[in-house]
Amino acid sequence: MLTEPLPSTLDVRKAAARGVTVSGVLKPLDLPRFRPLLASDDGSIQAELAFSRDEENRAVVDLVLEANVSVTCQRCLQAMPLAISVSNRLGIVWTDEQARHLPRQLDPLIAPEEGCDLWYLVEEELILALPPFSYHDTEDCKQILSDFSGPAADETQGEKQPNPFDVLAQLKKGD
């Protein structure tokens, strides 16, 4: 298990030319756009980025992310653990025009002249990998929801409540 933090920036062109592999860990607190999508700041993100050149001498990065975070269950609104795995290959390009000419199997990584922000890249991939909705197993949610619900209808005691539609029934009789 990695314990070193992931470097925040890197010259991806030089890294691809040299065949560099960079790895490290991040916390959800390190990613300001990903953090609000989570139920808590707990969790860890392990990232490995392997830079190289492909068969056609294009600069590429193979990205592997493993994240264990906490998200909100959309059924019971309680926190639940979520494991996210991402594996993607990106073509490193400098302009939008070059990005248009990449083959379909490569997503573009548009890298500026100076160092590329690796944390931003990891954050983008995690946001894309999040499921649109997260749910506990049905039985887990039923247990949580039953803790919040009041007594069942047949358990209620007291006198019968008046029906608000009785007034309408009286009006109908007058016709």
C-alpha positions in Angstrom: 0.0 0.0 0.0 1.3 3.4 -1.0 1.9 6.0 1.7 3.8 8.8 -0.2 1.6 11.7 -1.5 1.2 12.0 -5.3 3.2 14.9 -6.7 0.9 17.8 -7.7 2.6 18.7 -11.0 4.8 17.0 -13.6 6.2 17.8 -17.0 4.2 15.0 -18.8 6.1 15.4 -22.1 9.5 14.6 -20.4 7.9 11.9 -18.3 6.5 10.2 -21.5 9.8 10.5 -23.3 11.6 8.8 -20.3 8.9 6.2 -19.5 8.4 7.5 -16.0 5.8 6.0 -13.6 4.5 8.2 -10.7 2.4 6.9 -7.9 1.1 8.1 -4.6 -1.9 8.7 -2.4 -4.4 11.6 -2.0 -7.1 12.4 0.5 -10.6 13.7 -0.5 -9.6 16.9 1.2 -6.9 17.4 -1.5 -9.6 17.5 -4.3 -11.9 20.5 -3.9 -14.3 19.6 -6.7 -14.6 15.9 -5.7 -15.0 16.5 -2.0 -18.5 18.0 -2.1 -19.8 14.9 -3.9 -18.8 12.8 -0.8 -20.6 12.2 2.5 -17.4 12.7 4.5 -13.8 13.6 4.2 -12.7 10.1 5.2 -11.1 7.9 2.6 -8.1 7.4 0.6 -7.2 7.6 -3.1 -4.3 5.6 -4.6 -3.0 6.7 -8.0 -0.5 5.3 -10.4 0.3 7.1 -13.7 2.6 5.4 -16.1 3.9 7.7 -18.9 5.2 6.2 -22.2 5.0 6.3 -25.9 2.7 4.1 -27.9 3.2 2.2 -31.1 2.7 5.4 -33.2 5.1 7.3 -31.0 2.3 9.3 -29.3 2.8 10.3 -25.7 0.3 8.5 -23.5 -0.4 8.0 -19.8 -1.9 4.8 -18.3 -3.9 5.9 -15.3 -4.9 3.5 -12.5 -6.9 4.8 -9.5 -8.3 2.9 -6.5 -10.4 5.0 -4.2 -12.3 4.1 -1.0 -14.6 6.9 -0.1 -18.0 7.5 1.6 -21.0 8.7 -0.4 -24.6 9.4 0.5 -27.2 6.6 -0.1 -30.0 8.2 -2.2 -32.6 6.0 -0.6 -32.0 6.5 3.2 -29.6 9.5 3.0 -27.0 7.9 5.2 -23.3 7.6 4.5 -22.2 4.4 2.8 -18.7 3.2 1.7 -17.9 3.1 -2.0 -14.9 1.6 -3.8 -14.0 3.2 -7.1 -11.6 1.7 -9.6 -10.5 3.6 -12.6 -8.2 2.4 -15.4 -7.8 4.6 -18.4 -5.3 5.4 -21.2 -5.0 9.1 -22.2 -3.2 10.6 -25.2 -1.1 13.6 -24.2 -1.6 16.4 -26.6 -0.9 20.1 -26.5 -3.9 21.6 -28.4 -7.6 21.0 -29.1 -6.7 20.4 -32.7 -4.4 17.5 -31.8 -7.0 16.1 -29.5 -9.5 15.9 -32.4 -7.0 13.7 -34.3 -6.5 11.1 -31.5 -7.9 7.6 -32.1 -11.2 6.9 -30.5 -9.7 4.6 -27.8 -7.6 7.4 -26.4 -9.2 10.2 -24.3 -7.2 13.5 -24.7 -5.1 15.0 -21.9 -4.4 18.5 -23.0 -1.1 19.4 -21.3 0.1 23.0 -21.0 3.7 24.0 -21.7 4.5 24.0 -18.0 3.8 21.1 -15.7 0.5 19.3 -15.8 -1.6 19.3 -12.6 -1.8 15.6 -11.7 -4.2 16.2 -8.8 -6.7 17.8 -11.2 -6.3 14.9 -13.6 -7.0 12.4 -10.8 -10.0 14.5 -9.7 -11.5 14.6 -13.2 -11.2 10.8 -13.5 -12.8 10.2 -10.1 -15.7 12.5 -10.8 -16.3 10.7 -14.1 -16.2 7.3 -12.4 -18.7 8.2 -9.6 -22.0 6.4 -10.1 -24.9 8.9 -10.7 -26.8 7.4 -7.8 -25.5 5.3 -4.8 -27.7 2.9 -2.8 -27.2 0.6 0.1 -28.4 -3.0 -0.3 -32.2 -3.0 0.0 -32.1 -4.8 3.3 -29.6 -2.3 4.8 -31.8 0.6 3.8 -35.0 -1.0 5.1 -33.4 -1.4 8.5 -32.1 2.2 8.5 -35.5 3.5 7.3 -37.5 1.4 9.9 -35.4 3.1 12.6 -36.7 6.5 11.4 -40.4 5.5 10.8 -43.0 5.9 13.4 -45.4 3.1 14.6 -47.2 1.2 11.9 -50.8 2.3 11.1 -52.4 -0.6 12.9 -50.4 0.2 16.1 -51.8 3.7 16.4 -54.3 4.2 19.2 -56.8 6.8 19.8 -60.0 7.9 18.3 -60.7 7.8 14.6 -59.6 10.9 12.7 -62.3 12.7 10.7 -62.2 12.4 7.0 -61.5 15.7 5.3 -63.6 14.6 2.3 -66.8 14.2 4.3 -67.6 17.8 3.5 -67.6 17.0 -0.2 -69.9 14.1 0.4 -72.4 16.5 2.1 -72.3 18.9 -0.8 -72.9 16.1 -3.3 -76.1 15.1 -1.4 -77.6 18.5 -2.1 -77.7 17.9 -5.9 
